Amino acid sequence: LHDALPICIFVKQNARVKKNFKPFLIILPILAILLSSCNGQIKISVDKAGNADIEFASSMGTALENLIVSLSSSDNPPNSSETETPFFDSSAIKNSLTHSGLKNIQVKTPKRTSVNFSAQLPDLKNKQNILAQTLKFTGSSLTFTISPEIAFQIKNSMDEDVQSYIDLLMAPVFSGESMQLSEYTELVSSVYGQQIADELLSSRISIHLSIPGNSKTFEVPLTQLLTVSDKLEFYLN
């Protein structure tokens, strides 16, 4: 049942797509990171007042793109204009980010399989904002934290469709389930194929943190983020 559930969810969501091809990855950029199979980048810059500027850029790998195109067009092949339609819905992403408390949001899809955004997260001391819970700023140091607890809260703050797409990942960081990297990649391979699993294993995320007078960049395997069972903390001091 654990293996079959994501497929059932995907078929249910994709039934609408087969009837009318359209952008159907209506997801938050944090989910775009998780679905992408190429190198992604997150930049977080905090000013003296504790306001954060956030930039994100990522794109899908070839195997994931081919899988999505195959599923979306198997019953109703898209015409030439539809084959250039971006997978990411910029308006939906912007709306989701707005509901998350971000300001001055700009979302771009420079290519069909890529998405970029920039936004501001005001007042990191306001921990009622879920995204602010990932950042701790003291004035001279910055800590970025990723944990199952925070990921679970972020997931639950999204609408039902977005939660369904997150479920497709079967990622322990969202479910809270303890799973070794080898177990997770084997699960992905059994459900989505070895090519998807291979792209997942080769994916890396660049996390750039910046405060006045200091900055640092971390390179992290995507699978390390997806399978974290306790928490990952990135320090800048």
Disulfide bonds with the S-S distance in Angstrom:
none
